[in-house]
Amino acid sequence: MSRGALIVALFVVTVAAVPAARAAEVTTYGAGLQSCKAYLDSGETDKTTDRVAFVDWLSGYVSGVNNTSPHRNNFLGLADLSEALRRIEGFCEARPRAQFAEAAGMLVFGAKTGPAAHAIEVTTYGSADKSCGLYLQAREQQDPINGAEFRDWLGGYLSGVNAMSLRTSNILGKTPLLDAVRWLDGWCSAHPVTAFGAAVEELVTASQLKQIEVAAASSSFSSNSAR
């Protein structure tokens, strides 16, 4: 199995709503699609690896929300991820059938503005600061543990962008996730010392430009047809 197929095979892509984030449904990737009950069950001692997947996904999700918002770049304020997970646990205990993405959406979009909510730099978490080189190493080795860290973070980040963006509910549009991952592989190969988070931001920017080009082409076609 190819590197790209391996990472995409571990994603389950569907459309899920994030209440309090968007009235329309948004595309969610990865661990966010699992239920709150699955998250609570992952806290059992023999499922610590499963719990890590949720933590990595949430790290990416909050990073994506922070980087996409035009008004706030630190939705957790003074709270850290540990506090965020405690709040999510409370939400999930009351709503075990809800998706984990719904719990994450309620957390960040219901957060109160605090002293750290308007930090000068965008606040990111988890794998964002690890290098593209480390990402490629994990991909080359097809490591199910280390590779999962980047996979889950990417799924969370794209889900966060979709939830926060006012322009789209699916940043990748019609681009298959496998193609997006191949794009990341190529970009990181050319920029191995760059942070993985920066590479994913470049992916999002490229996806936005592509969608704008497609929309412009469609508009031009409609105008010419009307003449």
Number of C-alpha atoms within 10 A of each C-alpha: 8 9 17 19 14 15 21 18 11 14 17 14 14 11 13 19 19 27 18 14 21 17 10 12 16 25 23 28 26 24 28 27 21 17 20 25 18 19 24 17 15 18 14 11 9 9 11 12 13 16 19 17 23 25 21 24 34 29 23 30 32 30 28 33 30 26 23 22 18 11 11 20 24 28 26 24 19 12 14 10 15 10 12 16 17 11 15 22 19 13 19 22 14 12 16 18 13 18 23 29 30 23 24 26 25 18 20 21 18 13 16 12 14 13 10 16 21 16 12 10 10 18 22 20 18 19 23 23 13 16 19 26 19 19 23 21 13 19 22 12 11 18 12 14 13 15 20 21 21 27 28 28 31 26 24 31 32 27 31 36 29 27 34 23 20 12 11 17 22 21 24 21 15 9 13 10 19 17 14 19 20 14 18 21 21 12 17 23 15 12 15 17 13 17 19 26 25 16 21 23 18 15 20 20 13 16 19 18 12 16 19 13 12 13 12 12 12 11 12 11 11 11 10 8 8 6 5
